[in-house]
Amino acid sequence: MQPGTIDDIVYWDTASPWWGVSRLRLLCAGRKFDMAFVLPFSGERFVSRFKKYVLLRLAGIHCPVYGVKSPKTTHPLPQVFAAMGALDEARIPINQGGAYKLYVNEEDHGWVEENIRARGWGGKQIISVFPAGTYVHKRWPSENFVELLDRVVRSQEVKIVFIGTASEGGLANEIIARMQCNKSDVWVACGETNLQQLAALLARSTVFVGNDGGPAHLAAAVGIPCVTLMSGVHPAGVWDPFGPKCVSIRESVPCEACLSELSCPQKNPICITRISISRVEEVVLTLLQKARHER
């Protein structure tokens, strides 16, 4: 996505719906729109899409609206294709099989390079690691990250960067405390970056490995090899990071696709805990080796 693609972002206050609609109407007043899009969730019901359509009309947007119709399939679509369906409905050409790369500006690239030079990591392969996530039952066990990273660092000349929010830094530090590698080979960047700097840090990384969450999708968006440890909460492929270099690792279990967001109904999330360390290690090592050959 290039600079200038987005002219403005208008926020709707969901905490105060009627005031939010009034404010949205004021913000949109005097603007001319040629078309509008409802970007639906995969499997979203028509009534939910129609509510968004009504919101646009209440805001004074009277141009054609696309994305309200239900898809012509009973199977859950990958989320990115569900959203692209709105463009398809408007007869806008889309590239469903290709990659859409997120633009990262030079200032943020410079911030990353400055930090890498300060650590003496110039020219080294970097693995960005995201061991956290909003929902505990969708996280790969922290002890697995300890063992995985120790194995990789012992066999490869790589550096490790933990990414996430400031509140997730504690988990990263717990993992580092149990690791046997040289601590100078590790950088806890949790809470040190804004979103643009995180994108730049991921773009500089050789491989991403971590749980399902925003950083995984951001890694996919900047185009690096992305290894995501997926739980079985949703059907395979629906919420997986999208891109030609993305690898989703999941374990098939009888209770998969439970759609339970807040906790595991079985009180034992085997869909994520049964993913073996050796399986993840093999994928990560293969991607590191491929990246070396492509230099």
PLY file of the C-alpha trace (Angstrom):
ply
format ascii 1.0
element vertex 295
property float x
property float y
property float z
element edge 294
property int vertex1
property int vertex2
end_header
0.00 0.00 0.00
1.55 3.27 -1.14
1.41 6.66 0.62
-1.69 8.62 -0.35
-3.86 5.54 -0.74
-5.88 6.55 2.34
-6.93 10.19 2.59
-8.67 10.06 5.96
-9.91 7.71 8.68
-13.22 8.53 10.38
-13.95 6.72 13.64
-17.43 5.77 14.78
-18.02 5.77 18.53
-19.58 2.33 19.17
-19.82 3.05 22.91
-22.42 5.75 22.21
-24.25 4.61 19.05
-26.62 7.55 18.50
-23.98 10.18 19.21
-21.64 8.14 17.05
-24.07 8.22 14.12
-24.63 11.98 14.55
-20.89 12.64 14.68
-20.29 10.41 11.68
-22.95 12.32 9.74
-21.26 15.62 10.60
-17.85 14.30 9.57
-19.20 13.03 6.25
-21.24 16.15 5.51
-20.11 17.92 2.35
-18.05 14.97 1.14
-18.83 13.27 -2.15
-18.47 9.51 -2.28
-18.58 7.51 -5.49
-18.98 4.14 -3.80
-18.90 2.58 -0.33
-17.95 -0.88 0.87
-19.04 -3.08 3.75
-16.10 -5.42 4.42
-17.81 -8.49 5.87
-16.44 -11.12 8.20
-16.26 -14.67 6.93
-19.62 -16.30 7.63
-21.20 -13.02 8.76
-24.98 -13.14 8.61
-26.91 -10.92 6.20
-28.66 -9.09 9.04
-25.30 -8.00 10.45
-24.15 -6.74 7.05
-27.47 -4.94 6.57
-26.96 -3.06 9.87
-23.72 -1.65 8.48
-25.55 -0.64 5.32
-28.16 1.21 7.41
-25.36 2.96 9.34
-23.91 4.31 6.09
-27.29 5.60 5.01
-27.89 7.25 8.42
-24.50 8.93 8.03
-25.73 10.56 4.83
-23.77 8.34 2.44
-26.09 7.74 -0.53
-23.73 6.28 -3.12
-23.85 2.59 -4.16
-22.85 0.25 -1.28
-21.14 -3.07 -1.99
-20.53 -6.07 0.26
-24.00 -6.40 1.76
-25.06 -9.45 -0.26
-24.34 -12.88 1.19
-21.66 -14.92 -0.63
-22.79 -17.74 -2.92
-21.22 -20.44 -0.75
-22.14 -22.32 2.39
-18.49 -22.93 3.31
-16.51 -20.46 5.43
-14.27 -18.34 3.22
-10.77 -17.18 4.17
-11.34 -13.78 5.79
-9.35 -11.91 3.15
-11.54 -13.38 0.38
-14.71 -12.57 2.32
-13.65 -8.90 2.40
-12.55 -8.98 -1.23
-16.03 -10.17 -2.15
-17.22 -6.58 -1.77
-14.74 -5.48 -4.45
-15.77 -8.37 -6.68
-19.41 -7.31 -6.30
-18.43 -3.84 -7.52
-16.63 -5.45 -10.50
-13.26 -4.12 -9.32
-10.47 -6.48 -10.47
-8.79 -8.30 -7.58
-5.81 -10.60 -7.37
-6.97 -13.48 -5.19
-3.90 -15.61 -5.76
-1.23 -12.96 -5.38
0.34 -10.95 -2.61
-0.56 -7.51 -1.33
2.47 -5.96 0.33
2.26 -3.34 3.06
4.29 -0.18 2.45
6.89 0.71 5.11
8.45 4.18 5.00
12.16 4.97 5.12
12.01 6.68 8.51
10.77 3.49 10.18
13.28 1.37 8.28
15.96 3.74 9.58
14.78 3.34 13.19
15.09 -0.44 12.88
18.55 -0.33 11.28
19.77 2.05 14.00
18.69 -0.40 16.72
20.20 -3.36 14.89
23.55 -1.59 14.47
23.55 -0.62 18.16
23.31 -4.32 19.03
25.99 -5.35 16.56
23.50 -7.45 14.61
24.31 -6.10 11.16
23.94 -8.74 8.46
22.54 -11.37 10.86
19.39 -13.37 10.34
16.62 -12.32 12.73
13.65 -14.31 13.98
10.73 -12.24 15.25
8.79 -14.12 17.92
5.26 -13.49 19.21
4.55 -15.86 22.13
1.57 -13.93 23.51
-2.01 -13.40 22.33
-5.28 -12.14 23.74
-6.73 -15.56 24.50
-4.68 -17.98 26.59
-6.30 -21.09 25.10
-5.00 -20.08 21.65
-1.36 -19.76 22.79
1.33 -22.35 22.20
2.86 -23.17 25.63
5.68 -20.83 26.68
7.94 -23.79 27.55
7.68 -24.86 23.90
9.00 -21.47 22.80
11.92 -21.89 25.25
12.88 -25.25 23.77
12.29 -24.21 20.17
14.42 -21.07 20.38
17.23 -22.81 22.27
17.38 -25.47 19.57
17.41 -22.93 16.73
20.03 -20.67 18.34
22.29 -23.67 19.04
22.24 -24.75 15.40
21.98 -21.42 13.57
23.69 -18.04 13.74
20.51 -16.06 14.37
19.23 -13.29 16.61
15.87 -13.29 18.38
13.42 -10.37 18.71
10.33 -10.67 20.89
7.48 -8.47 19.69
4.15 -7.42 21.19
2.71 -4.81 23.51
4.39 -3.54 26.68
2.11 -5.74 28.79
3.30 -8.79 26.84
6.94 -8.07 27.62
6.68 -9.94 30.91
5.96 -13.21 29.11
8.91 -12.60 26.78
11.22 -12.01 29.75
9.97 -15.20 31.44
10.88 -17.17 28.32
14.32 -15.54 28.06
15.05 -16.31 31.73
14.60 -20.01 30.98
16.57 -20.00 27.73
20.20 -21.13 27.67
21.36 -18.87 24.84
23.51 -15.75 25.18
21.19 -12.96 26.27
22.96 -10.53 23.93
21.38 -12.53 21.09
17.90 -11.48 22.25
16.02 -8.18 22.04
12.70 -7.65 23.83
11.03 -5.05 21.63
7.63 -5.45 23.31
6.20 -1.97 23.86
9.19 -0.26 22.18
7.59 0.16 18.77
4.59 1.89 17.32
2.65 0.02 14.62
4.73 1.43 11.76
8.01 0.60 13.48
6.76 -2.91 14.21
6.00 -3.34 10.51
9.53 -2.17 9.68
11.03 -4.51 12.27
9.11 -7.43 10.80
10.16 -6.42 7.27
13.81 -6.61 8.41
13.27 -10.03 10.00
14.14 -13.25 8.21
11.28 -15.28 9.68
8.30 -14.70 11.97
7.15 -17.45 14.33
4.36 -17.06 16.84
0.77 -17.40 17.85
-2.26 -16.26 15.88
-2.68 -12.51 16.38
-2.08 -9.08 14.90
1.73 -9.44 14.60
1.31 -12.61 12.53
-0.95 -10.83 10.06
1.39 -7.84 9.97
4.32 -10.16 9.21
2.33 -11.64 6.34
1.47 -8.14 5.10
5.12 -7.04 4.87
5.92 -10.21 2.93
8.30 -12.20 5.14
8.10 -15.97 5.78
5.45 -16.29 8.48
5.06 -19.40 10.66
1.83 -19.17 12.65
0.79 -21.64 15.33
-2.96 -21.90 14.86
-5.44 -23.26 17.35
-8.47 -25.23 16.22
-11.00 -22.63 17.40
-11.88 -21.67 13.82
-12.04 -23.80 10.65
-8.68 -24.14 8.92
-7.87 -21.29 6.57
-10.51 -18.79 7.70
-8.39 -16.51 9.94
-4.92 -17.69 8.91
-2.37 -15.06 7.82
-2.58 -14.61 4.05
0.32 -14.62 1.61
2.59 -16.82 -0.50
5.18 -17.12 2.30
2.74 -18.01 5.08
2.82 -21.40 6.80
0.08 -22.26 9.28
0.81 -25.12 11.66
-2.18 -26.73 13.32
-3.16 -30.04 14.86
-6.35 -31.82 13.84
-8.44 -32.80 16.88
-12.02 -34.10 17.31
-13.24 -30.83 18.89
-11.78 -28.46 16.28
-13.83 -25.53 14.95
-15.49 -25.08 18.36
-15.74 -21.30 17.72
-15.13 -20.68 21.43
-13.25 -17.38 21.57
-12.96 -16.79 25.32
-11.87 -20.18 26.66
-11.49 -23.86 25.79
-14.81 -25.71 26.38
-12.81 -28.87 27.20
-10.55 -27.01 29.68
-7.62 -28.60 27.81
-6.70 -26.84 24.52
-5.06 -29.85 22.84
-5.54 -28.22 19.42
-2.61 -25.89 20.23
-0.64 -27.79 22.90
-0.25 -30.89 20.71
1.68 -29.00 18.02
5.14 -30.53 18.41
8.32 -28.51 18.88
10.15 -30.64 16.30
7.51 -29.90 13.68
7.82 -26.14 14.18
11.64 -26.36 14.32
11.75 -28.16 10.97
9.69 -25.47 9.26
11.70 -22.59 10.78
15.07 -24.16 9.85
13.90 -24.78 6.30
12.84 -21.15 5.90
16.12 -19.86 7.37
18.10 -22.01 4.98
16.02 -20.89 2.00
16.51 -17.23 2.98
20.31 -17.72 3.08
20.31 -19.19 -0.42
18.19 -16.32 -1.75
20.61 -13.62 -0.57
0 1
1 2
2 3
3 4
4 5
5 6
6 7
7 8
8 9
9 10
10 11
11 12
12 13
13 14
14 15
15 16
16 17
17 18
18 19
19 20
20 21
21 22
22 23
23 24
24 25
25 26
26 27
27 28
28 29
29 30
30 31
31 32
32 33
33 34
34 35
35 36
36 37
37 38
38 39
39 40
40 41
41 42
42 43
43 44
44 45
45 46
46 47
47 48
48 49
49 50
50 51
51 52
52 53
53 54
54 55
55 56
56 57
57 58
58 59
59 60
60 61
61 62
62 63
63 64
64 65
65 66
66 67
67 68
68 69
69 70
70 71
71 72
72 73
73 74
74 75
75 76
76 77
77 78
78 79
79 80
80 81
81 82
82 83
83 84
84 85
85 86
86 87
87 88
88 89
89 90
90 91
91 92
92 93
93 94
94 95
95 96
96 97
97 98
98 99
99 100
100 101
101 102
102 103
103 104
104 105
105 106
106 107
107 108
108 109
109 110
110 111
111 112
112 113
113 114
114 115
115 116
116 117
117 118
118 119
119 120
120 121
121 122
122 123
123 124
124 125
125 126
126 127
127 128
128 129
129 130
130 131
131 132
132 133
133 134
134 135
135 136
136 137
137 138
138 139
139 140
140 141
141 142
142 143
143 144
144 145
145 146
146 147
147 148
148 149
149 150
150 151
151 152
152 153
153 154
154 155
155 156
156 157
157 158
158 159
159 160
160 161
161 162
162 163
163 164
164 165
165 166
166 167
167 168
168 169
169 170
170 171
171 172
172 173
173 174
174 175
175 176
176 177
177 178
178 179
179 180
180 181
181 182
182 183
183 184
184 185
185 186
186 187
187 188
188 189
189 190
190 191
191 192
192 193
193 194
194 195
195 196
196 197
197 198
198 199
199 200
200 201
201 202
202 203
203 204
204 205
205 206
206 207
207 208
208 209
209 210
210 211
211 212
212 213
213 214
214 215
215 216
216 217
217 218
218 219
219 220
220 221
221 222
222 223
223 224
224 225
225 226
226 227
227 228
228 229
229 230
230 231
231 232
232 233
233 234
234 235
235 236
236 237
237 238
238 239
239 240
240 241
241 242
242 243
243 244
244 245
245 246
246 247
247 248
248 249
249 250
250 251
251 252
252 253
253 254
254 255
255 256
256 257
257 258
258 259
259 260
260 261
261 262
262 263
263 264
264 265
265 266
266 267
267 268
268 269
269 270
270 271
271 272
272 273
273 274
274 275
275 276
276 277
277 278
278 279
279 280
280 281
281 282
282 283
283 284
284 285
285 286
286 287
287 288
288 289
289 290
290 291
291 292
292 293
293 294
